[in-house]
Amino acid sequence: MDNMARITEQRHQKIFEDAIVAAKSIAEAEGFPGLTARRIAKKIGCSVGTLYNVFDNLDTLILHLNGKTFDALHDTFMKLETGGDVESRIRAEVRTYLEFISDNSNLWYVIFEHSWPPNYPFPHWYLEKIQRLYVVIADTLAALMPDSEKEQCYQAAIALWGGLHGISSLAASRKLGIITSDTVTGLSEVLVRNFIAGLRVQRSDRAV
């Protein structure tokens, strides 16, 4: 690589990193509606054209922003204690998840508010970041599903996470109060308690 190519690569890398930081700052303050290429380019002091020399489009930029959010949640999970009984660990993971999206709600909902183009080709690295979040819970649930295949534990983790996301999404959109006076924490506790009880019943039935 010649010197000019190296300088160009370094410049593109700096624009890439600065754009992600800028997008994160805008999203934290304003949520998804504030994320435009023009706003991000202005914040880092470059033109929209220059920004698109580094990112194929805004979808690609948001993809990388979401990846950073997934990383932050995974890092938070990794700080949890691994000891204790299964039910306590699951509750700790659920509590961590709910606290994370409460503390980072604007960033978290960028993931779900952005409309991807039809048949958008999500890269492998992005899907891996999502999968390793489910694996955290799947590994914990495996203790309640000792005879299950890994894929079944993974599916159970997705089902539990989907339920939690539904509750938190209703709360974020201020629609939870329409159907109940219960809190996100209270409903999540009911969901987890019944989910764990169901897994224990299944395990008992298999043991008979």
CORDAQUI-V53344 format. One record per backbone hydrogen bond with DSSP energy under -1.0 kcal/mol. CO is the residue of the C=O (numbers start at 1). NH is the residue of the N-H. If there is no record, write none. Layout:
co:nh
CO:NH
CO:NH
This chain:
co:nh
2:6
3:7
4:8
5:9
6:10
7:11
8:12
9:13
10:14
11:15
12:16
13:17
14:18
15:19
16:20
17:21
18:22
19:23
20:24
21:25
22:26
23:27
24:28
25:29
26:30
27:31
31:34
32:35
34:36
36:40
37:41
38:42
39:43
40:44
41:46
47:51
48:52
50:53
51:54
51:55
57:61
58:62
59:63
60:64
61:65
62:66
63:67
64:68
65:69
66:70
67:71
68:72
69:73
70:74
71:75
72:76
73:77
74:78
77:80
85:89
86:90
87:91
88:92
89:93
90:94
91:95
92:96
93:97
94:98
95:99
96:100
97:101
98:102
99:103
100:104
104:108
105:109
109:113
110:114
117:120
120:122
123:127
124:128
125:129
126:130
127:131
128:132
130:134
131:135
132:136
134:138
135:139
136:140
137:141
138:142
140:143
141:144
145:148
149:153
150:154
151:155
152:156
153:157
154:158
155:159
156:160
157:161
158:162
159:163
160:164
161:165
162:166
163:167
164:168
165:169
166:170
167:171
168:172
169:173
170:175
170:176
171:174
176:179
176:180
183:187
184:188
185:189
186:190
187:191
188:192
189:193
190:194
191:195
192:196
193:197
194:198
195:199
196:200
197:201
198:202
199:203
200:204
201:205
202:206
203:207
204:208
